[in-house]
């Protein structure tokens, strides 16, 4: 090749390099190679980021798929329980991967214990007969609407372990005979625990109280009854010293199992 041909060939190579770069000036071979390597490394980094994003997305999809599987299995079990015992067995056989413990745990996670609680008091002096229920006529709290001011009874809207506390007051007014008042906690007509207060001096007021923890089924009734040793029980709107309180501590299902365990 003569000198003119070599010169033209060199110009063509430079023109080709300039078309593939953002630079207006031709690059040396080393510079061109360095630029190529930088772009390759940048592309390689982008590919690595995309791979990591893909792994994160795959992990999230696996978690969502597991949750969906749990919901579908619980739905199948609940449907079977609402129909017949034989269908329940069939569904249990269709999901062998879930033990009974797993099913209870999953069902408990979606159950939230309801609030049941009440506090009431007596705002007047009440004359009572033997075994007559004390009707605490003023309500402070009645979550769950289990307490009735019509008869003084609490009816359990949910099964579970309940705590009850009650207080009675005896107050001898001038000119009256001293007395004591006995008040017992009743469950479905059965005597549970008792409290007593006595007053034998004018204007002396004494309070007796007690507390009990009872396991109740849905619909069980609890109330405070007068034992019958006195003809009256003291109540007052200001002092509010004769009261009856109850609260659900732990909710159970109708078979006695604790909700959420």
C-alpha positions in Angstrom: 0.0 0.0 0.0 1.4 3.4 -1.0 1.4 6.5 1.3 -1.8 7.9 0.0 -3.7 4.7 0.5 -2.4 4.4 4.1 -3.5 8.0 4.8 -7.1 7.3 3.5 -7.3 4.0 5.6 -6.2 5.9 8.7 -8.9 8.6 8.1 -11.6 5.9 7.8 -10.6 4.3 11.1 -10.7 7.6 12.9 -14.1 8.5 11.4 -15.5 5.1 12.5 -14.3 5.7 16.1 -15.8 9.2 16.2 -19.2 8.0 15.1 -19.4 5.5 18.0 -18.4 8.1 20.7 -19.8 11.2 22.2 -16.5 13.0 21.7 -15.8 15.3 18.8 -12.1 14.5 18.8 -10.8 11.1 17.8 -9.6 8.8 20.7 -6.5 6.8 20.9 -6.8 3.0 21.1 -6.1 3.0 24.8 -8.6 5.7 25.5 -11.2 3.9 23.5 -10.6 0.6 25.3 -10.8 2.3 28.7 -14.1 3.9 27.7 -15.4 0.6 26.6 -14.4 -1.1 29.8 -16.0 1.7 31.9 -19.3 1.2 30.1 -19.1 -2.6 30.4 -18.6 -2.3 34.1 -21.5 0.1 34.4 -23.7 -2.4 32.5 -22.5 -5.2 34.7 -23.4 -3.3 37.8 -26.9 -2.6 36.4 -27.4 -6.3 35.7 -26.3 -7.1 39.3 -28.9 -4.7 40.7 -31.6 -6.2 38.5 -30.7 -9.7 39.8 -31.0 -8.5 43.4 -34.4 -6.8 42.7 -35.5 -10.0 41.2 -34.5 -12.0 44.3 -36.3 -9.5 46.6 -39.5 -9.8 44.5 -39.3 -13.6 44.5 -39.0 -13.6 48.3 -42.1 -11.3 48.7 -44.1 -13.5 46.3 -43.2 -16.6 48.3 -44.5 -14.9 51.6 -47.7 -13.9 49.9 -48.2 -17.3 48.4 -47.8 -18.9 51.9 -50.3 -16.5 53.5 -52.8 -17.2 50.7 -52.4 -20.9 51.3 -53.0 -20.5 55.0 -56.2 -18.5 54.3 -57.5 -21.1 51.8 -56.9 -24.0 54.3 -58.6 -22.2 57.1 -61.6 -21.4 54.9 -61.9 -25.0 53.9 -61.8 -26.1 57.6 -64.3 -23.5 58.7 -66.7 -24.5 55.9 -66.4 -28.1 56.9 -67.1 -27.3 60.6 -70.3 -25.4 59.6 -71.6 -28.5 57.8 -71.1 -32.0 59.2 -68.6 -34.0 61.1 -67.8 -36.2 58.2 -67.0 -33.3 56.0 -64.7 -32.0 58.6 -62.8 -35.3 58.5 -62.6 -35.1 54.7 -61.2 -31.6 54.7 -58.6 -32.6 57.4 -57.4 -35.4 55.2 -57.2 -33.1 52.3 -54.7 -30.8 54.1 -52.3 -33.3 55.8 -49.5 -30.7 55.9 -51.4 -28.8 58.7 -51.4 -30.4 62.1 -54.2 -29.6 64.5 -51.9 -27.3 66.5 -51.1 -25.3 63.3 -54.8 -24.9 62.5 -55.6 -23.7 66.1 -52.7 -21.3 65.9 -53.7 -19.8 62.6 -57.3 -19.5 63.6 -56.3 -17.9 66.9 -54.2 -15.2 65.1 -57.3 -13.9 63.4 -59.5 -14.0 66.5 -59.5 -11.0 68.8 -60.9 -11.2 72.3 -64.0 -9.1 72.7 -64.3 -6.6 75.6 -66.9 -7.5 78.2 -66.9 -5.4 81.4 -69.4 -3.6 83.7 -69.4 -1.5 86.8 -72.7 -0.5 88.6 -73.7 1.0 91.9 -76.8 1.5 94.1 -77.8 5.1 94.5 -80.5 4.7 97.3 -81.3 2.8 100.5 -83.0 -0.4 99.4 -85.2 -2.8 101.3 -84.7 -6.4 100.4 -86.2 -9.7 101.1 -84.4 -13.1 101.7 -82.4 -14.2 98.6 -83.6 -11.1 96.7 -81.2 -9.8 94.1 -79.6 -6.5 94.7 -80.5 -4.3 91.7 -77.6 -2.0 91.2 -79.5 0.6 89.3 -76.8 3.0 88.1 -74.4 2.0 85.4 -70.9 3.3 85.0 -69.7 0.8 82.4 -71.5 -1.9 80.5 -69.3 -3.1 77.6 -70.9 -6.0 75.9 -74.3 -5.1 77.4 -74.2 -8.1 79.8 -75.6 -6.4 82.9 -79.3 -5.6 83.2 -80.7 -2.9 85.5 -84.1 -4.6 85.3 -83.1 -7.5 87.5 -79.6 -6.8 88.6 -78.2 -9.9 86.8 -75.2 -10.2 84.5 -75.6 -12.7 81.6 -72.4 -13.8 80.0 -72.4 -12.8 76.3 -69.2 -14.8 75.8 -67.7 -17.9 77.4 -64.6 -17.4 79.4 -62.9 -16.7 82.7 -64.5 -13.7 84.5 -63.5 -11.7 87.6 -66.3 -10.3 89.8 -66.1 -7.8 92.7 -68.9 -6.4 94.9 -69.2 -4.2 97.9 -72.1 -3.6 100.3 -72.5 -0.8 102.9 -74.3 -0.8 106.2 -75.1 2.6 107.8 -77.1 3.0 111.0 -79.0 6.3 110.9 -80.1 8.0 114.1 -83.1 6.3 115.7 -82.6 3.1 113.8 -81.6 -0.3 115.1 -78.0 -1.5 114.4 -77.7 -4.2 111.8 -75.4 -6.2 109.5 -75.9 -6.9 105.8 -74.8 -10.1 104.1 -74.6 -10.2 100.4 -73.7 -13.3 98.4 -72.5 -13.8 94.8 -74.8 -16.2 92.9 -74.1 -18.2 89.7 -77.1 -19.7 88.1 -78.8 -19.9 91.5 -75.8 -21.3 93.3 -74.1 -19.6 96.2 -70.4 -18.8 95.4 -68.8 -16.2 97.8 -70.2 -13.8 100.4 -69.5 -10.4 101.8 -70.7 -8.8 105.1 -70.9 -5.2 106.6 -72.3 -4.2 110.0 -73.2 -0.9 111.7 -74.3 -0.6 115.3 -73.6 3.1 116.1 -75.4 6.1 114.8 -74.1 7.4 111.5 -71.5 4.6 111.5 -71.0 3.3 108.0 -69.0 0.1 107.2 -68.3 -1.6 103.9 -67.8 -5.2 103.2 -66.5 -6.5 99.9 -65.3 -9.7 98.2 -63.9 -10.9 94.9 -64.4 -14.1 92.9 -63.0 -15.6 89.6 -65.6 -17.8 87.8 -65.5 -19.8 84.6 -68.7 -19.0 82.7 -70.4 -20.5 79.7 -72.3 -18.4 77.2 -75.6 -17.4 78.9 -74.6 -18.1 82.5 -76.0 -15.6 85.0 -74.3 -14.0 87.9 -75.8 -11.6 90.5 -75.5 -10.4 94.1 -78.3 -11.5 96.4 -79.3 -10.4 99.9 -78.7 -13.1 102.5 -81.7 -12.0 104.6 -80.2 -11.0 108.0 -81.1 -7.3 107.6 -84.0 -5.5 106.0 -82.0 -2.8 104.1 -78.8 -2.1 102.3 -77.3 1.4 102.1 -76.8 3.1 98.8 -76.0 6.8 98.0 -75.7 8.8 94.8 -72.7 10.7 96.1 -70.8 8.0 98.0 -71.5 5.2 95.6 -70.2 2.7 98.1 -72.4 -0.2 97.3 -71.3 -1.5 93.9 -71.0 -4.5 91.6 -68.2 -5.0 88.9 -67.3 -7.8 86.5 -64.8 -8.2 83.6 -63.9 -10.9 81.1 -60.3 -11.9 81.8 -59.8 -14.6 79.2 -62.2 -15.5 76.4 -62.7 -19.2 75.5 -64.7 -20.9 72.7 -67.8 -22.9 73.5 -65.6 -26.0 74.1 -63.5 -24.3 76.8 -60.4 -23.7 74.7 -58.7 -20.3 75.2 -59.1 -18.0 72.2 -55.8 -17.3 70.5 -53.8 -20.3 71.9 
